[in-house]
Amino acid sequence: MDRRRFLQSAAGVAIAATTSPDQVIAAPLKSSKVIGIQIGAVSFADEGVEKVLDECERAAAVNTLFVATFTYGRGIAGRQVPGQPLPDHGTQKYDTDTFFGGSYTKVNPKYYSDTVFKSFRAPDLGNYDVLEQVIPEAKKRGIKTICWYEDVFRKNLPDIERLQEVELSGKKATTLCFNNPEYHHWLMNIAEDWSRSYDIDGVMWGSERQGAFSNALGASHAHPQPSTVTCFCEYCFAKARKQGINPDRAKQGFLELEKFVLAARKGTRPVDGYYVQLWRLMLRYPELLAWENLWTSSLRETQKAIYDRVKSVNPKLGVGWHIWHNNSFNPIYRAEQDLAEMAPYSDFLKVVMYQNCAGERMVDYIESVGTSYFADVPKQELLDFHYRVLDYGNEKDFKTLPAIGFSSDYVYRETKRAHDGLAGAKTQLWPGIDVDIPTAQGHAKCTPAGTKGAVMAAFRGGADGIIISRKYSEMRLENLRAVGDGLKDLHLA
């Protein structure tokens, strides 16, 4: 042992000998890698900024905050999901009566003159501005602050109907249309507002959605319905025509696809089987895939526009994207996530690799597609097929997967695949690691060993950093500390 380490060790022994265990406060962990954590405003309001940052630094070497600055969803904002066990920190009460969502920062009206959607300040915490409260203390500690927002909305918002997508049925959807100029402007403007109004370090935006084709087939763990697929609004029709796509033919194709899926779910088997019949529809209506690509390309154009707007304010700000967990289940959705293609307008990518809840979600996905175009295939065989085509290793079988979750090998394989997919681009890869994301009763729960294993697997797979997910208000401290343990074992903290 060298002299410096000897003196540090001796000092530690001396302190321990004169201090009771409950008085010992661990020093903050430091890491050379990006160690991010997603945190909603309510955690800072409930527990205090200094206390939250102390815990994050000591437990997990956190050096980057992904602060949920805008959402109407509980996935990244609010306290623990009602009905799930409350964590061992924070207010021990659900916010069922107070959570609403919106912007957890001030709204500067001058940035929203070109959209009708102007009233979106979250009422949950009164005038509490999470960036005003967090940034000064974070700066003192050398911690970066990134604004984290997602396109999750409510139907009961002022003037929101003008921005909403149109479903195949003709009804307005809760989701908003990327091709609607007012929504497009709003997405740019809120990013500019934060970039000009606060001393932030970057912006991350997430869209956990996919195009009409995958949704019509039920190809996600959310079990979408074919009549609710989007978007068939005037703006999408106009854009389609400019690209040589016949919107009327596309809509007719989706109506036929809806009939096919609904019949499949009732067990009405086509003469040639479900899979062959799907291909028959695709060949008859090539507009089905054209419409899918129209939606996805509109998402990419939106990301590029957000990137350009933020960079126009400050080229040094980082801009990146949250890539939805469906990337781990649906091969069609995965095919649409060309990371090398996204790299020129992505400083970083958070590719979701939620190892624990992935088991439950994969089974939900298999149950869904197993009643539509894969209805001829037994569930276990269908799961094995997906394991093969998605390049997963020896994961659990269909019956036990929800109770066990995915292994750390899944995280390693997905990280390596994403790393290789970036093809040497400068884009940073920060996998999203599951720390206590809620699952159903009797299904897999996060453990310190599993969390530590996932963290180590991500870095062994080539990650440049990690993002601890989904939100601090649902995480148990023992699992947060397991992140730090993994970093220490890798000599990264």
Phi, psi and omega in degrees: 000131180285167187299320183296314180293326179297315180296320178297318180294317180296319178297321180296319179297318180297316179296315181298327182288336184249002184235134177289153184305324183283353178264345182285125178246119182296145177286153178299140173278145178237144179224146176280346178267162175285116176244099184259160175216139178271127183222134175270162183300326185297329179294317178292322180292320182286315191255343184094140185298312184298318181296317180296315181294322176304311183296316181296320179290313183294319186280318194226012178058032182297130177231005179216125179260129171255092187274124180288097184268338176208128169183155169251013182252153179279350183298328182233357181230167180081172176284192180305146177301127181307133181098339176273152180301134177291144180287176184270035175199165179081176180297127183273061182201139176286154180256039182304321185274349186242337184290132175223314180098176185128211179268128179264022172230168176297151178250116180270109187304333185295342181271356189236031182287338184257026175211147178281345182275093186241339185254094184216021176289129180295128180275352189306315189243024179066230181269011181299123177251108189296324180289320177300323183282324190270317190303313181302315180290322178297318179299319179303326185265358183076023179265133179276154179235121179243129177287130185239114180226156183222160183266066176244122187231175175245161177279334187264051179246146182302126174065011185291335185299335180289344183255351189286150172290164176246127180284165176304326181288347183098350179282157174284140179266166173287331181284157182252154188266126179298333181272355175284119186301328181289322176289319177304312179298317183299316180300320178292317189292321181291325176294321177293319178305307179297320184293327180269328190270343185224156179273064182273172179249353179169182183221136172234131179239144179230143175225102181271065181221167176214174184286176187294327184295307179298319180295320179299326180279355183074028188274060170199169180283358181267358177055058180295155181257142185295335181283345184258007183293155184224162009234144181233042180272174182297327182288321177291322177298316181295318180294320179299314181300321179297331181266006178081018178262132178276107184294329179292319176295321178298313181297319178297320177299318180290329174294321176292321178295322177300315179301317180299312183293316180296321177293320179298319181291341175268359179085015178275102187274129175296157182305318183264010179091166186290315185294317179295320180295324176299314179297325177299317178294320180295322179288326180286326182234078177299345178296340179301309179286328177298321180290323176299314181292327176300316181294313183295319179295329177293322175297314180297320178297324178293316178300314180299322180292320176298314179304310182296321181294314180296317181294332178291335177278312182205106183300342182278346180288137177278142179227130180204184192226145171271121179258118189306149181298338179301341174302336180271352186239312189264110180299330179294313179297319178300320180300333180278349181262075179275099188295322178296325178290327180280339188306320183300337177240034180221110174285330178208158175230127170263099177270118184293127177225055185289092192296323187282305181287351180298327180298309178300316184290322178297318179296320176299318178297313180298320177300322183287305181288340178286355174245010176236253188281350174249025185294344178278351188255126175303147188303316181295319178295323179293321176296316179299321177300315180292321175304319183289310186286337177268358176065049173262156182272223186273071178274174188287164181281175188301321184287324186261347185303315180298327183278343183251324185081182178274158181272173176292339176297326175300317180296317179300311183296318181292322177295313180298318179298315179295318178301313180293325180294334178286346171052044176082005179295159180284351180303130178282140179253115181237089180301144174274120183256132181285116171235096175067034171295131185300142173228169182292160179301133180087353178265171187304137174241149180295145176232159176302318181296317180293321179294313178301316180298321180294318179298312181295323180295321180299313181289325177293335179277355177110015179294146174270348181180185177219159173236115180286125193226160007267321182206145183302328186289356175243003184268139172271143187295329179296327178282329174294319178295330178295331174300312179298322179297319178296319179296320180294319179296332178271001183060035177255003177206000000 
